Amino acid sequence: MSVELDHTIVPSHHKVASAKLLAELLGVPWAEVGLGPFSPVYVNEGLTLDFIETEDPFPIYHFCFRVGQEEFNPILGRISAAGIKYRSSVRGPMDMKINTEYGGSMVYWNEPDGHQWEVLTVSYARQPA
């Protein structure tokens, strides 16, 4: 068996709202209540993001989701319809543009707790085999 990431915990000040928003934008299932103190987002058959609520300060995380172009366009449409500002670079201004520098499409946005989400169609982190 290969090594696969099964789940990770995402700290949040409002776990249900954060989980629901991400799931709706990505078009994936979620639950208000999961095992333990979590509100899970079922990203795919193998990965769950478990949102946990805390009043403590926490670092801002960056999560990148690779999707096909057929999923990218509807996701971007839901981001736009929700009135969420997005950008074409990881640290750039909210320019409401799509980055196409790596042979695909990508955008970045932040959720209310500050975590940064990225959706792309071609990975720039890994070269094709």
C-alpha atoms as one frame of an Amber mdcrd trajectory, in Angstrom:
protein
   0.000   0.000   0.000   1.243   3.485  -0.782   1.211   6.277   1.775  -1.819
   8.550   1.512  -2.955  11.454   3.634  -6.234  10.337   5.249  -7.273  13.422
   7.214  -5.956  16.566   8.809  -7.323  18.914  11.433  -8.107  22.489  10.400
  -8.385  24.912  13.346 -11.244  27.359  13.130 -13.123  29.920  15.181 -16.415
  28.787  13.567 -15.989  25.160  12.489 -19.470  24.571  11.075 -19.522  27.778
   9.018 -15.987  27.176   7.736 -16.618  23.530   6.846 -19.913  24.320   5.157
 -18.449  27.168   3.091 -15.491  25.133   1.832 -17.669  22.128   1.006 -20.160
  24.270  -0.877 -17.428  26.024  -2.877 -15.714  22.743  -3.792 -19.008  20.934
  -4.381 -18.155  18.104  -1.970 -20.062  16.577   0.973 -19.624  17.669   4.579
 -21.252  17.107   7.962 -22.078  19.549  10.716 -21.030  16.891  13.237 -18.523
  14.086  12.733 -16.590  11.853  15.084 -15.357  13.715  18.120 -15.394  17.515
  18.064 -15.086  17.835  14.292 -17.116  19.178  11.395 -15.702  17.144   8.487
 -15.382  18.036   4.815 -15.074  14.937   2.631 -12.726  16.244  -0.061 -12.583
  12.902  -1.872 -12.828   9.188  -1.077  -9.499   9.275   0.742  -9.182  12.725
   2.348 -11.183  14.409   5.087 -10.555  17.895   6.460 -11.719  17.878  10.090
 -12.564  21.424  11.190 -12.194  21.911  14.924 -13.316  24.968  16.845 -10.911
  26.797  19.110 -10.634  30.183  20.757  -6.841  29.882  20.819  -4.713  31.619
  18.176  -3.605  29.308  15.375  -1.350  29.524  12.326  -2.854  30.183   8.923
  -2.707  27.087   6.739  -2.548  26.788   2.955  -4.409  23.948   1.247  -4.299
  23.306  -2.498  -6.887  21.219  -4.349  -6.113  19.832  -7.795  -9.192  19.452
  -9.979  -9.970  18.974 -13.643 -10.917  21.970 -15.775 -14.492  20.639 -15.783
 -14.542  21.080 -11.963 -12.493  24.291 -11.899 -15.004  26.426 -13.777 -17.987
  25.591 -11.519 -15.833  26.057  -8.383 -14.735  29.485  -9.593 -18.355  30.253
 -10.405 -19.405  29.390  -6.835 -16.554  31.487  -5.404 -17.675  34.441  -7.527
 -21.368  33.916  -6.743 -20.541  33.939  -3.009 -18.855  37.336  -3.452 -15.468
  35.969  -2.371 -12.486  37.876  -3.689  -9.723  35.750  -5.226  -6.282  36.294
  -6.670  -3.944  34.827  -9.230  -0.853  34.585  -6.979  -0.195  33.258  -3.523
   0.713  36.633  -1.991  -0.629  39.061  -4.544  -3.571  41.457  -4.499  -7.166
  40.298  -4.888  -7.033  40.858  -8.659  -9.955  38.552  -9.536  -7.790  36.928
 -12.226  -6.958  33.318 -13.114  -3.283  32.341 -13.200  -2.443  30.331 -16.342
   1.369  30.455 -16.083   1.835  26.720 -15.480  -0.269  25.330 -18.303  -3.518
  25.190 -16.367  -5.804  27.402 -14.326  -5.399  28.401 -10.672  -6.794  30.831
  -8.129  -6.292  31.538  -4.419  -8.740  32.817  -1.802  -8.934  33.129   1.976
 -11.711  31.942   4.213 -12.951  33.994   7.178 -10.479  32.413   9.639  -7.624
  33.364   7.313  -6.713  29.958   5.886  -5.707  30.145   2.261  -7.276  27.833
  -0.283  -5.960  27.203  -3.772  -7.600  25.351  -6.618  -5.631  24.411  -9.731
  -5.879  22.183 -12.749  -2.175  21.427 -13.317   0.253  20.840 -10.461   3.298
  23.057 -10.477   4.648  21.222  -7.407   5.155  17.971  -9.316   6.279  17.457
 -12.869   4.327  14.881 -14.916   5.849  11.396 -14.838
